[in-house]
Amino acid sequence: QRILRLAEMCRRLETEEEKVLPFYPSLLAEREQQDARRILVASPNEPLARAMQDYVALERFWQRFNKAKLEEKALERARAALANRNQHLRELLRQYLAGAAPSQKVPRDPPPL
């Protein structure tokens, strides 16, 4: 019940795009979608199916939760890639600066003639 109340509260904070567009577009054909709707509307005969109807309201929660987890993983990978690129660029900069620095062996002033 607590999760459902929180989901309702969060619903108010959704953007228009989130309210209108589904998270996962269906890959089913039109006929398959109609069959699925017909099955969902029919009352279940099996005890497990009847028990699962209590959790139908959580489907949207789990979709959002999974989407957030996927985005989190994608951001972690992007951050790791950026950290690797940053390290590589720092190494290139260090090499450039080491090559551009005047050598200790070469005297600054030429010897007088």
C-alpha positions in Angstrom: 0.0 0.0 0.0 2.9 2.4 0.8 4.4 1.8 -2.6 1.1 2.5 -4.3 0.7 5.7 -2.4 4.2 6.8 -3.3 3.5 6.0 -6.9 0.4 8.2 -6.9 2.4 11.0 -5.4 5.2 10.6 -8.0 2.6 10.5 -10.8 2.0 14.2 -10.2 5.7 15.0 -10.8 5.8 13.2 -14.2 6.6 15.1 -17.3 4.0 15.2 -20.1 6.1 12.9 -22.1 6.2 10.3 -19.4 2.4 10.5 -18.9 1.7 10.1 -22.6 4.3 7.8 -24.0 4.6 4.2 -22.8 7.9 3.1 -21.4 8.1 -0.1 -23.4 6.4 -0.1 -26.8 4.7 -3.4 -27.6 6.4 -5.7 -30.1 3.2 -7.7 -30.5 1.2 -7.8 -33.7 -2.3 -6.2 -33.6 -4.0 -9.6 -33.3 -1.6 -10.6 -30.5 -2.4 -7.4 -28.6 -6.1 -8.0 -29.0 -5.7 -11.6 -27.6 -3.7 -10.2 -24.7 -6.3 -7.6 -23.9 -9.1 -10.2 -24.0 -7.2 -12.5 -21.6 -6.5 -9.6 -19.2 -10.2 -8.7 -19.1 -11.4 -12.3 -18.5 -11.5 -13.3 -14.8 -8.8 -15.8 -14.0 -9.6 -19.4 -13.0 -6.4 -20.5 -11.5 -5.5 -19.5 -7.9 -2.1 -18.1 -8.8 -3.6 -16.0 -11.5 -6.2 -14.6 -9.1 -3.5 -13.8 -6.6 -1.5 -12.0 -9.3 -4.3 -9.7 -10.0 -3.6 -8.1 -6.6 -0.2 -7.0 -7.9 -1.3 -5.6 -11.3 -1.1 -2.1 -9.9 2.6 -2.6 -9.3 3.3 -3.2 -12.9 3.9 0.5 -13.6 6.1 0.8 -10.6 8.3 -2.1 -11.7 8.5 -0.6 -15.2 9.7 2.7 -13.8 12.0 0.9 -11.4 13.6 -1.1 -14.1 13.9 1.9 -16.4 15.6 3.9 -13.6 18.0 1.0 -13.0 18.8 0.7 -16.7 19.5 4.5 -16.9 21.7 4.2 -13.8 23.8 1.4 -15.4 24.1 3.4 -18.6 25.3 6.5 -16.7 27.8 4.4 -14.8 29.2 3.0 -18.0 29.3 6.5 -19.6 31.1 7.8 -16.5 33.6 5.0 -16.6 34.2 5.7 -20.3 34.7 9.4 -19.6 37.1 8.6 -16.8 39.2 6.4 -19.1 39.2 9.1 -21.7 40.2 11.7 -19.2 43.0 9.5 -17.9 44.2 9.0 -21.5 44.1 12.8 -22.2 46.0 13.5 -19.0 48.7 11.0 -20.1 49.0 12.7 -23.5 49.2 16.1 -21.9 51.9 14.9 -19.5 53.9 13.5 -22.4 53.5 16.7 -24.4 54.6 18.9 -21.4 57.5 16.6 -20.8 58.6 17.0 -24.4 58.1 20.7 -24.4 60.0 21.4 -21.2 63.6 22.6 -21.8 66.1 19.9 -21.2 68.3 20.2 -18.1 71.3 19.2 -20.2 71.1 22.1 -22.7 72.5 25.3 -21.1 70.2 28.3 -21.3 72.8 30.8 -22.3 75.3 29.8 -25.0 78.9 29.9 -23.8 80.8 33.1 -24.7 83.2 32.9 -27.6 
